[in-house]
Each structure stands twice: as C-alpha cells, then as structure tokens.
Amino acid sequence: MRYPALFRPPKPHISPVPSSRCFVSTITDAGPSAQRPQTKPSPQSEEELRRKRRTEWKRRQNGQSFLDHTVIHVRAGNGGDGCVAFHRELFKPYGPPSGGNGGRGGDVYIMPTPHLTTLSSVPTRIRAQHGGNGQGTWQNGRNAPPLIIKVPLGTIVRELPRDDPRRVQDEYEAEAEALQGLSPQERRAKMREKRWVHYPEYADDNAQREDFKHAERLLFAQERERRRMRRLRAENPIYLDLDKPEEAAEAADPNAPLGHRRVEPMGHLIAQGGAGGTGNPAFLSPTNRSPKWATRGTEGERVSLALELKLLADVGLVGMPNAGKSTLLRALTGGRARTEVAGYAFTTLNPIVAVVRVAEDGSFDGEAEGAVYDETRVEEAHERELMDSGALADVLTRNQQRALENREGLDDPFAALEAFRFTVADNPGLIEHASANVGLGHSFLRSMERSHALVYVVDLSAPAPWDELRVLQEEIEQYKPGMSAKARMVIANKADLLAGTGSDGNPASQEQIAEARAKLQRLQDFVAAEMRVPVEGPDGEDVPGRQLDVVPISAKYSMNLKKVVRLMRTYVEEARENASSKS
C-alpha cells in the first residue's frame, strides 16, 4: 500500500511475495525525518485568503457549483517492478532466467471539451494507474492506460513554480526529503531497496558481485540523465491555452483512407508515467549465468498545475449590481436562461452563458411582443398560484411537448429560420475597486477577457448613470490595460419612462418623461465626449475615433431588444472576420 508523503510509517517493511515463481518485494517508503519549517503568513496574505474564502462561500450558495480557478496535483503512474525468476519444467530443474519486465505507468493528459462549463468536476488530486509487475516464464507486466483530464474550453493551464507554497514536491524532492537524517550506510541501503528487487536471501550476496556493481553504476547514470532532463523541463514550465477542441489529424483530413482505425485525440501530455523495471534475463552475461536481481519501475512525474477558466462568450455584459443584466439575458433568450432576478445587489454570483439565435429578418428566438420578465420571487409565486388553482393540470410537460413536436416533425421550430447564433455572458455585478479584488473582484473579471465585445449595462433610473459608466470603464482598464477597447455599446436599461410607462406599470407623467429624456441625452453626450474607444489604424497605431452605441431599452417589458440583437450580431461578425483573417 502506498501512503501520502505526510502519512508514511517511520520504518520500511519488506516482505517477499511469490508470484508465479517470481519473487517481488513490496516496500513502503519511510517518512521524512524532519518536517518543513512553517512560516507564518503576513497579515496582508491572511486578509487576502480570508477574502478569497468569503468570496468562494458566497459563490457556492443556493447549490451553485461554478468554479473558474483551481489548483490540481497530478501524479503519473509508477512503472511496474521487474521479476526475478528461473524457468522450471520437467527434466529441467535449473532453467534459464525467466523474469518478465514491468509495465509502464500511466501517462496523464489534459484535454478541453465543449461539454463542460465549470472546473468543479476536476478533482484536486489526480493519480494515474501503476504499471503491472513482471511475472515468471517471461511474462511482462501490463502497461497502465493513460488518464485524460477533461476541462472546459477556454481553460488556461499553468505549472506552479518552485517557490509557490501551493506546489507539492516532485518525485526527486520527495526522495531527498525521505533520506534526510540518515547515515551514509542507511542512505545506500534505502536507495537500493527502492531500485532493486533481489531473490530471497540473496540481497547481501548480490551487493558483493562485480556484475551487480556494474549494473548499479549504469542504473545511476540513467537516473542522472532523467534528472537532467527534468531540470531542463523545469526551465520551460507548462503553459497551455485550451481555447480550441482537440481534433485528430485523420479526422481533419477528408481524404483519409477508409477502413483504418481513427486515432482518438488525447489532448496534451502533462505528466509522463514511469518506465517499467527490467527482469533478471536482462542481466545475463558470460560471467553471471543466473542473475538474482531485477530493477524496480521508476516513479511517475509529479506536477502541480493552476487551472483558470476564461469563458468563451462572444458578448460580455458589464454593469453595476442590480443594473438588469440578468433580466436582459432572460429577455434575449425568451426565458430559457434561468438566471436569478431580484431587487438586491449581487443576485448573480457566477457567470452565466446563454445562446442567442437570430433569423434573417432580424428576429431572434424568444422574441415575444408584450412579454414581461419579473423578479424570480414574483414569477415563482405566480406559478405556485396556478398550480394550486389547478390551471396547470392539463398542461403538457416539457418531455411530452418535445415528444409531440418530434411526432409532428417539428424538432425545433426556429431551426429552419436560424441564420446566425452567438453567446452572451451575464457576469456578476462590478463595483468600485473590483480591479483590486474587492467584492467578487477577479473571480469574474477574468471571464470577460476572451469576449469579442463588451456591452455596458447601466440603470437609466439611477441618479447619475454616467458616473456608473465611468467607474465601469476605469475598473476594466485597471484590471487589464487595453481591455476597455472591446466595449462597443451602452445599454440604458429600465427606460420604461421613455415609452410612457412607469416602473409600476402605470402611465407616467409628462414631467417624468421629460426628465428621462433629458437624462438619456446627457448620457449620450457623456458617451460621445469621454467614451471614445481607440481603434487600430492602417499602420497598427491606435487612432481614437470609434464611438459607442447608446441604446435605451426595457428588459423587463422586452422593449427595443431587436436593435440590441442586431448590433450585437454586427459586433460578433466583425470580430470573427478579424480573427479568421489574422489566423
């Protein structure tokens, strides 16, 4: 049984286990004689950790399991041990060496998949299978299968540096720590136990043979070469940007021959499994006709990785808390996006991505005249009243409705009309000093970095929506310089007064309408004067000149959403054309 580094027994225990006339010793490594010195964290780091734990606790409320950053510790499989055995059969009491080689340990790959949207399904400790031990009668051990870690598209993988306190020891550092405090003789014995398998009661006799000493020198030379290669790899740590799904070369080639097995993509190799040990036939020589030793399998690589998910949404909604972003997303998708809508701040704690489908005439899936998207509490109370009154007794369930549509040949009524689709991300509310990780801070700012276009959402009923707009732009620019250049539109939400309707649904007075129009005009003047976005000139320099579009809407009453969808489609088409031309 193998133990973690901090829970190993203090002394090794060796027991010979015969397996098909092959003797394999099982070894449990001793633990470290001295623990690492514990350093007391600074008050600033304690405050950052406390704030991070508080943020993660908030985001896990109401059963929400979205996770966009984590640290995982990966350990590839160890190679199987070689076997010390001799062939025995009738009339052959002293046969030749017949020990098999050990199998190779399992490699660890990481592969992006579009079927995942969060890192919560990725375990923090990952171990591949070990290779099988060799057996007698020249039976080699079984190679362990590779282990594939599946992560969402848009995940960035970084290997933690050596000075990072979250990093765990690699295989060589763990062995060096286990040998601390031992005498030279004990160190030599410990290292031999970890690398060699001896025939029972022949360990001391093998150590005196010149053939064994020569084989030991060759083994340590190979190990030094592996250590050198590992140090060279540490100079170039792992960095992967998994923004595209993996595809095999045969699948991408339309002229690939038929009838051949297609190679399934496994992703990117992040940890190699250990090589299997060699059986005693490998040490047969003219001077030693019955070698009674074999080598153990090498340990698999250990690596600590930081995973960071940056959502691949075409359009990202940016706004203050309670600006109406969740209501807007529900209105754009016809209520398919089940976001929480309430009258308090930080209702949305995790980014939510929804798909908007557009037809040729500009209409979009879910567009409904006069649809009202109220708070979640109000809608649930209304649905509960309908259920109590029996009004929903004869209503078809979702599965029944789908079965009826399939029977009538209507899998998706909008599928025949769809001409374009894009994704929109509803991000948690941004507050002042969010770039300094205040509030939810970096937990959602990273999810907007990959968006093709950013859309500011402000509350037109607020006293000064232009001040909110200034804060949004400053925080995004402070988080990542140049990120605010992705902004393309300003949505003035809750503009019900412009249509003559008050917030309570009653007709508004002329004074209220005039005040709303004046506020909208001031917002447009502010955007035209101070919110111009620099664009790239013909020589690659930034030329200020692009002005943001200002669109007043009412997401609650589905007003003026067709113009919003049309502009968003234009932004996404331009971004995709630019990306394809650069590639």
N, C-alpha and C positions, 0 to 999 in steps of 0.2 A: 504493500500500500504506500502511496506517495503522499507526503504531507506538505502543506504550505510552508514557506520559509520561516514563519514565526512560530510554528507549532510542531517542529520536528523533535523527536526524542533525543536526549543528550548523547546516547552511545549507539553505534551501529550494531545491527543484528544480522548475522549471516547464517543462512540455512540452506543446505544443498537440496534441490528439488529435482528428482529424476523425472525426465520426460522423454519417453521412447528411447531409453538408454542414453539420454543426453543429460548431463548434469549442468544445471543453471543455478547460480547463486543469486538469491534476491537480497538486495541491500537497501537499507533505509538510511539515508544520509543523516549525519549528526547536525544539530542546530548550531547556530553561531555562538561563540563563547562570550561575545560582548555585543551588547545592543548599540544601536546608533545613538549618538548624542542627541538629546531632544533640545531643540532650540525654541525658545519662547517667541511666539509671533508678536509683531509690533502692534500697537493699538490701532494703527490705520488698517493693517491687514485683518485684524479681528472685526473691525467695523465693516469692511468690505465683505467678509464671509457672512457676518450676521445679516447684512442687507441682501446678499445673494440667497441665503436660506429663506428669508422672509419673502422674497420675490417668487422663489420656486414654490413655496407653500401656497401663495395666492393663486398661482397658475394651476395648481392641482386641485383647486376647489371644484365642486359640482361634478366630480368624475372626469374632469378634463385631464388627459394624459399626454398632451402635446409636449414634445421635448425637442429642442433645436440645438443643444450642445451637451456633450458628454465626453468623458474620458474612459477609454476601454484599455484593458490589459490583455494582450494577446500572447498566447504561448503555443508554439507549434509542437507537434508530436515528437517524442523521443524515438530514436531508432531502436529496433529490437536487438537483443543480445545474440551474439554468435553462440554456437553449440560445441561442446567438447564431447565427442562420441567416437566409438570404434565399431566397425562393421562386425556383426556376429551372425553366423549361419552354420548349418550342419557341415561338419568336417572342416570348418574354418574357425577355430577358436581364437585366432589372433588375426583379425582382418585389418584392413587399412583404416585411416581416419575417415569418418563419415559425418561429421557435424556440419549442419547447414548454416547459411548466413542469416543474419537477422533482417527483418523487413524495414523499409524506410518509414520514418514518421510522417504524419500527415502535414501537408502544407496548408497555409491559411491565406485565402484570397478575400478581397473585398470587391463587391460588385454593386453598382447602382441599379435600381429598379423603379419603374414608374408606378408600381403598385403600393408603395409606401409613402406616407406623408409625414412621418414623425420618427424620431430616433428612440422612442420609448421601447420598441421591440428589440433593440440591440442590447444584449447583456453586457455588463461591465467587465466580466472576466470570461475569457474565451479560451478554450483548450481543445486542440485537435487530438485525434486518437494516436496512440503509440503504435509503432510497428510491432509485428509479431516476432517472437523469439524463434531462432532456428531449432530444428529438431534433428533427431538421428536419421540414419540412412539418407543423408544428403538432402534433407527437406529444408528448403529455405522458408524463413518466416514471411508472413503476409504483409504486403505494403499497405499502410493505412490510407484510407480515402481522403481526398482534400476536403477542407472545411471552407465553405463560402459564407461570408458575412454579407447580408443584403441590407443596403442602406437606401434612403430616398435619393432621387435625383436632386442635384444641387448641393450635395454634401462635400465639404472640404475636409480632407484628411491631413493632419499634421503630426509628425512624430515629435514627442516631447524631448527637449534637450536634456542633457545630463544634469544640469543644475536645477531642473524643475523638481520641486518637492513632491509632485504628484506621480512622478515616474517611479517604476519599480526596477529592481536590479535585473540586469541581463544574466545569461547563464554563466558567464565567466566571473562577474562580480559576485554572484551568489556563492560560487565555489570558493572564491578567495576569502569571503567572509566566514564560510564554514571552516576554513583551515586556520583561522586566526587563533593564536594562543597555543598551538600545538608544537611539539618538539619536531626537529627535522626527521627523526625516525617515524614519528606518528604521522607527519605530513606525507612522507613517502608511502607508508602503508595505506593511508586513506586514499591517496591518489591512485594507487594500484588497484585497490578494491573497486574503485569507480570505473576503471578502464579495462579490467581483465577478468575473465572467467577461467577458473582453474578446475582441473579434475580433482575430485575429493581427495584430500590429504596430500596433494602434490604442490601446494602453493609455495612452500619453502624450498622444495627441490627445484621447482621451475625458476625461482629467483636466482639460483646459483648457476644456471646454464647460460653459456655464451649465446646460444641461439635466441633465448628469451631476451637477454640484454640488448642484442642487436635489433630484435623486433620492437622492443620498447623505445629505442632511440628513433627508429623510423616512425613510430606512432606519435611521439612527441614532436617530431619535425612536421608531420602533417597537421598536428594541432596548432603549432605556431603559425603555420600558413593560414589556417582558418581564423585565428585571432587577428592576423594582419589584415585579412580581407574584411573582417568585421569592423576594424578600426577605420579602414578606408570608407566603408559604407556609412559609418557614423559621421564622417565629414560631409556627406550629402544626405541629410535626413529625408525621410519620406514626405512628399508633398503632392497630393492628388486633388484635382478639381473635377469631381464627378458630375459634370453637367450634361452628359450625353449617355444614353443607354448603350451597353456593350453589345456588339454585333460581330459575329464571326465573319472571317473573310469569305468563306464559302457562301454564306447567306447573302452577302452584299453583291456577289458576282452572279449575274443572271445566267452566265454561260458555264456554270459549274457542272461537272459531269453528273448524270443521274445514276442512281443505284449505289452511290457511295454514302457512307455514314457521315452525316454532318457533325462537325465538331461544335459542341455546345460551349459558348463563352463562359469563362470562369471569373473574369474580372482581372484585378491587379494583385500580384503577389506581394504580400506584406511580411510574411514570416515563413522561412524555409524549415521543413522538417529535418530531423537529424538523420544521418546516414546509419544504415544498419551495420551491426558488427559482423566480423568475419569468423567463420568456423575454423576448427583446427586443421582441416585439409590445406588451408592457405599457408600454413607454416611448415608444411612438409619439405624437407631438404635432404640432401645426401648424408648429412651428418646427424640428422634427427628424423628417424623414420616413424616415430609415434609422438607427435607433439600433443602435450596435455594442457594446452591453454588456447583460449579464443578471446576475441575483443568484444567489449560491450558496445552497444549503439551509442552514438553521440546525442547530446541533448538538442532539442529543437530551439529555435531562436525565440527570444522573449522581447517584446516591444510594447511600449505604451503609446497610444495614439489619442489625439484630441479630435473629435468629430464635431463639425459645426455645419448646421443646416441653414442654407440660404435659399428661401423658396424661389421657385422659377415661375413667378407670376408676370404676366405681360404688363399689367397696370396695378400700381400700388396706391391705396387710399391713405392719405396722411391728414391727420386732423387732431384737434384738441379732444379731450374726453367729452362725451355727450354731444358731439357735433352732428350725429346722424349717419355715421359711416355704416353701421350695421343695418340700419333701415334702408339705406341706399343699396346695399348689396342684396338685400331681400327683394327690393323692388326691381332691380336689374335681372334677377333670376326668377321672378314670378313666385317668390316664396320658397323656392327649392333650397336655398341656403338657410339652414336652421341656425341662425345666429340669435344670441340673447339681446333683446331690446328692452331697455328700462330707462327710467328718468334719472339715474345716478351715474356718477363718473366711474370709469374703469369697468364697464359691463363686460367688454371683450378683453380677456386676459391672454388669449393666444391668437396668432394669425389664422385666418380662415380664407381659403381659396375657393372660388366658385367659377363656373364656366358660363360665359355669355355667348349665345348663338344668335347670329344675325342673318336675315334674309336679304335678297337682292334689293327689295324696295325699302330697306332700312328698318323694317320692323324686327323685333327681337323676341326670342322665346320667353314667354311670361308676360308680355305686354298686355295689359288689360285696362280698358277705359274705366276710370272711376274706382279702381282698386285702392283699398285703404290698408296700410300696414301699421298696425298699432303696436303698443308695447306687448311683450310676451305675456305679461301677467293678465292683461285685458283679454287677449286672444284665448288664453287657456281658460279663463273664467267663462267666456262666451261659449267655447266648445264644451265645457262641462255642463252648462245650462242646456245646450242642445241634447247632450247625451241623457241628462236627467229627464227631459221632457219627452224623449222617445223619438225625436225628429231624425235621428241618425240610425234608426232601427233597420230601414230598408236600403241604406246606402251601401254600395259595393266597397269592399275592402280594396287595398292597393293591389294585392295579388289577383283578386277577382277582376278588377278593372284591366290589369295587364293581360290576363288570360282572354278576356273578351276582345281586346284590341288585337291580340295575336290571331284569334279565330277569324276576325274580320279582315285580316291582312294589314292592320294599322299598327305596326311595331312602334313607330314614333311619328305622330302626325307632323311634327316640324322637320323631320329628317329630309323630306323631299324639297322643302323650301330653304334649308340652311345653305348659305353661301360662304360664311366666314364665322370663325369662333375664336375667342380669346379668353384669357383668365384674368380675374380681378381678385386682389388680395385685400381683405379687411384687416388692418393692423390695429393693435391696441392704441389707445389714446396717448398722444405725445404731450408732455408738459415741459415747462421751462427747466433747463439744466438736465434734460434727458441725455444729452451727449456726454455728461459726466456720470452716467449710470444712475441717475435719480429716477424714482418711480420704477417702471419696468425697464427703462433705460435700454441698454444694449440687447436685451432679450428679444426685442422685435425690430430694432433699427437694422440689425444685420439681415433681416428677412426682406428688406426693401432694396438692398444693394443690387440685386440682379433684375429688378423690374425695368422693362423697357421705357416706361413712362410713369411719372408720379403725378398724382392729382390731389391738390389741396382741397379739403372739405372744411368750410367754415360755417358757423351759425350766424345767419343774417339777422336773427332776432337778438343777438348779443349786443351789448352797448357799443363795442368797438371791434368789429370783426377784422379790421385791418391790422390791429395790434396782434391778434392771434396769428395772422398770416406772417407777420414779421418774425414772430417767435418760431414758427414752424420752419421758415427758411433758414434762420440762424442756427437752430439746433441741428438740422440736417447737414449744413455746411461744416459745422464744428465737428460733427461725428466723422465725416469723411469729406475732405475738400473736393469740390467738383461734383458732388452728388446732387446738389440742388439744381444743377443744369438739366437734370432729367425731368424737371417739372414742366408740364405742358398746359395745365388747365386749373382754374379755380372754380370750385362749385360752391355757390352761395345757397346752402340748404336752408330749409324752414322759411322759404319765401312765400308763405301762404298769403300774406297780405297783398302781394302784387296782383293776385288773382281775385282780390276782394273777399277772401275768406280768412277769418281769424283762427287762432290756434285752437279754439274750442269748437270750430266748425260753424260758428255763426258769422253773418256778414260783418265785414269790418267797416269802420267809419272812413270818411274821406281824409280825415287828418292822419289816421293810421296808415292809409295807403300812400299818402304824400310823404310821410316820414320814411316809409320803407323804400320808396323810390329814391329819395334823397340819399339814404344810406347806401343803396346799391350804386348810385352814381359816384359817391365818394369812394367806394371800394374799387370801382373800375378805374377811377383817376389814380388811386394809390398803386394799383397793379401796373398801369401804364407808365407811371413815373419811376417806381422803385423796384419793380419785379421783373425787369427785362432779363432774359436768360441769354448768356453768351453762346454763340454758335460758331462752328468751325468754318474758317474762311477757305478760300481756294489754295492758300499756301500753308494751311494747317494751323494758322493762328486763330485765337478766339476773337470773334467780332460780335460786340453787343448789338442786339437788334431784334431778337425774337420776343414777341410779346405773348403773355399767357392769355388764353381764352377765359373769359368770365361768363359763367352760365348760371342763372338763378333757377332753382328747382324746388320742388317739394317732394321729397322721397316718400313721405307718409301718404300723400294723396296721388302719387305717380304722375306728377306734373313735369313736363319738359324733359322727360328722360330720353326721348327719341333723339334729341340733339346731342345729349351726352354720349349715347352709344355711337352715334355717327362720328363724333370727334375722336372717341377712343379707338374706333376701328382705324381711322386715318393715322393716328399715332403708332399703332401696332404695325400697320402695313409698312410705314416708313422705316421703323426700327428693324423689321425683318428684312427689308430690302437692303438696308445698310449692312446688316450682319452678313447676309449672303454675298454681297459684293466684296467685303473685306476678306471673307474666307476663300 
